[in-house]
Amino acid sequence: MNDWSARDIQSFEYRPLGPFLGKSFATSVSPWVVPLAALEPWRVDGPVQDPEPAGYLRVDEPRGLDVRLSLAVNGCVFSNMTAAGLYWSLAQQLAHLTVNGAGVRAGDLFASGTISGDRAGEEGSLMEKYAGRRWLADGDRVTIRGWCGDPGRGPWLSLGQVDGTVLAQGVMVDPNVQGGGAE
């Protein structure tokens, strides 16, 4: 999933409003639906949570998922990262979302937000990669690929890819996205 953040607008709004217009213009989703059970082989222990989370946010290990992502602009991969290091698991994020009464139903779209790593080459956005000195421009094509495992070296699962091109009037999502698969 790509939630298409306009980080330049978002950074302007962030104080005192928080992300608003910079987050409200486009979302692209890979056409592949992957059942949670298919990701079981790639469960990993999450990072130590200190301080210990509130009771409703405590979950057993392994709570994380080693979902790998590749981020490219105009065919040039600039970042590879994994969800394995997320501080909050998807289950914890969903529990926290609903604790105040927010309702969810089967079929709702739920995403973690930007996934980034600790090292160079694991940035989850252009803003992180280029410290706000490089933004997308009209005509730029963004591709996010997702997978679990190591293609060609044992079990792996493709989560497909999502593509979009920035246009002056918004974002065009490519209807001819590449498929995924599993071995």
RATA-V475767 format. One record per residue. N is the residue number from 1. RES is the residue in three letters. SS is DSSP state (H for helix, E for strand, L for the rest). PSI is psi in radians with two decimals (NA if undefined). NEAR is the number of other ideal C-beta (glycine too) atoms within 8 Angstrom. Layout:
N&RES&SS&PSI&NEAR ; N&RES&SS&PSI&NEAR
//
This chain:
1&MET&L&2.45&10 ; 2&ASN&E&2.08&10 ; 3&ASP&L&0.19&9 ; 4&TRP&L&1.30&10 ; 5&SER&L&2.29&10 ; 6&ALA&L&1.50&10 ; 7&ARG&H&-0.53&12 ; 8&ASP&H&-0.73&9 ; 9&ILE&H&-0.74&9 ; 10&GLN&H&-0.73&13 ; 11&SER&H&-0.56&10 ; 12&PHE&H&-0.74&7 ; 13&GLU&H&-0.44&12 ; 14&TYR&L&-0.72&8 ; 15&ARG&L&2.08&4 ; 16&PRO&L&-0.01&3 ; 17&LEU&L&-0.57&7 ; 18&GLY&L&3.04&6 ; 19&PRO&L&2.26&9 ; 20&PHE&L&-1.52&8 ; 21&LEU&H&-0.51&9 ; 22&GLY&H&-0.16&14 ; 23&LYS&H&0.12&10 ; 24&SER&L&0.48&5 ; 25&PHE&L&-0.31&8 ; 26&ALA&L&2.58&8 ; 27&THR&L&2.31&8 ; 28&SER&E&2.46&11 ; 29&VAL&L&2.39&8 ; 30&SER&L&2.56&12 ; 31&PRO&L&-0.03&7 ; 32&TRP&L&2.20&9 ; 33&VAL&L&2.15&4 ; 34&VAL&L&2.07&8 ; 35&PRO&L&2.51&6 ; 36&LEU&H&-0.62&6 ; 37&ALA&H&-0.54&5 ; 38&ALA&H&-0.33&8 ; 39&LEU&H&-0.08&13 ; 40&GLU&H&-0.73&7 ; 41&PRO&H&-0.26&7 ; 42&TRP&H&0.41&11 ; 43&ARG&E&2.44&10 ; 44&VAL&E&2.74&9 ; 45&ASP&L&2.44&6 ; 46&GLY&L&2.97&12 ; 47&PRO&L&2.75&5 ; 48&VAL&L&2.33&3 ; 49&GLN&L&1.90&8 ; 50&ASP&L&2.04&4 ; 51&PRO&L&2.86&4 ; 52&GLU&L&2.35&5 ; 53&PRO&L&2.78&8 ; 54&ALA&L&2.74&5 ; 55&GLY&H&-0.75&5 ; 56&TYR&H&-0.17&7 ; 57&LEU&H&0.01&10 ; 58&ARG&L&2.28&7 ; 59&VAL&L&2.70&8 ; 60&ASP&L&2.69&4 ; 61&GLU&L&2.67&6 ; 62&PRO&L&2.27&8 ; 63&ARG&L&-0.28&11 ; 64&GLY&E&2.99&13 ; 65&LEU&E&2.26&12 ; 66&ASP&L&1.23&11 ; 67&VAL&L&2.12&13 ; 68&ARG&E&2.51&11 ; 69&LEU&E&2.55&13 ; 70&SER&E&2.30&11 ; 71&LEU&E&2.16&13 ; 72&ALA&E&2.58&12 ; 73&VAL&E&2.18&12 ; 74&ASN&L&0.70&6 ; 75&GLY&L&-0.06&6 ; 76&CYS&E&1.95&6 ; 77&VAL&E&2.18&7 ; 78&PHE&E&-0.11&10 ; 79&SER&E&2.47&11 ; 80&ASN&E&2.25&10 ; 81&MET&E&3.00&13 ; 82&THR&E&2.60&12 ; 83&ALA&H&-0.07&13 ; 84&ALA&H&-0.49&9 ; 85&GLY&H&0.13&10 ; 86&LEU&L&2.27&11 ; 87&TYR&L&-0.76&6 ; 88&TRP&L&2.24&7 ; 89&SER&L&2.90&11 ; 90&LEU&H&-0.67&9 ; 91&ALA&H&-0.72&8 ; 92&GLN&H&-0.71&12 ; 93&GLN&H&-0.74&11 ; 94&LEU&H&-0.73&10 ; 95&ALA&H&-0.75&10 ; 96&HIS&H&-0.64&10 ; 97&LEU&H&-0.69&9 ; 98&THR&H&-0.18&10 ; 99&VAL&L&-0.46&7 ; 100&ASN&L&0.20&4 ; 101&GLY&L&-0.04&5 ; 102&ALA&L&2.30&6 ; 103&GLY&L&2.52&5 ; 104&VAL&L&2.65&8 ; 105&ARG&L&2.80&5 ; 106&ALA&L&2.34&3 ; 107&GLY&L&-0.18&3 ; 108&ASP&L&2.53&6 ; 109&LEU&L&2.24&6 ; 110&PHE&L&2.23&8 ; 111&ALA&L&2.74&6 ; 112&SER&L&-0.39&7 ; 113&GLY&L&-3.07&5 ; 114&THR&L&2.28&7 ; 115&ILE&L&2.14&10 ; 116&SER&L&2.76&9 ; 117&GLY&L&-3.09&9 ; 118&ASP&L&-0.27&4 ; 119&ARG&L&2.83&5 ; 120&ALA&L&2.44&4 ; 121&GLY&L&0.02&8 ; 122&GLU&L&0.39&12 ; 123&GLU&L&2.45&13 ; 124&GLY&L&0.01&11 ; 125&SER&L&2.79&10 ; 126&LEU&H&-0.62&12 ; 127&MET&H&-0.74&9 ; 128&GLU&H&-0.77&10 ; 129&LYS&H&-0.77&10 ; 130&TYR&H&0.30&8 ; 131&ALA&L&0.70&6 ; 132&GLY&L&0.26&7 ; 133&ARG&L&-0.01&4 ; 134&ARG&L&2.23&5 ; 135&TRP&L&2.85&6 ; 136&LEU&L&2.63&7 ; 137&ALA&L&2.87&6 ; 138&ASP&L&2.33&6 ; 139&GLY&L&-0.27&7 ; 140&ASP&L&2.43&10 ; 141&ARG&E&2.19&11 ; 142&VAL&E&2.33&13 ; 143&THR&E&2.24&12 ; 144&ILE&E&2.20&13 ; 145&ARG&E&2.51&10 ; 146&GLY&E&2.53&12 ; 147&TRP&E&2.89&12 ; 148&CYS&E&2.54&12 ; 149&GLY&E&-2.83&11 ; 150&ASP&L&1.72&6 ; 151&PRO&L&2.29&8 ; 152&GLY&L&-0.11&4 ; 153&ARG&L&0.71&6 ; 154&GLY&L&-2.88&5 ; 155&PRO&L&2.43&7 ; 156&TRP&E&2.79&13 ; 157&LEU&E&2.13&13 ; 158&SER&E&2.37&12 ; 159&LEU&E&0.18&12 ; 160&GLY&E&-2.79&13 ; 161&GLN&E&2.79&11 ; 162&VAL&E&2.30&13 ; 163&ASP&E&2.61&12 ; 164&GLY&E&2.60&14 ; 165&THR&E&2.32&11 ; 166&VAL&E&2.20&11 ; 167&LEU&E&2.79&9 ; 168&ALA&L&-0.57&3 ; 169&GLN&L&0.17&3 ; 170&GLY&E&-2.60&6 ; 171&VAL&E&2.35&11 ; 172&MET&E&2.16&7 ; 173&VAL&E&2.32&8 ; 174&ASP&L&2.07&8 ; 175&PRO&L&-0.15&4 ; 176&ASN&L&0.81&3 ; 177&VAL&L&2.64&11 ; 178&GLN&L&2.55&6 ; 179&GLY&L&3.11&8 ; 180&GLY&L&-3.01&12 ; 181&GLY&L&-3.09&5 ; 182&ALA&E&2.71&8 ; 183&GLU&L&NA&5
//
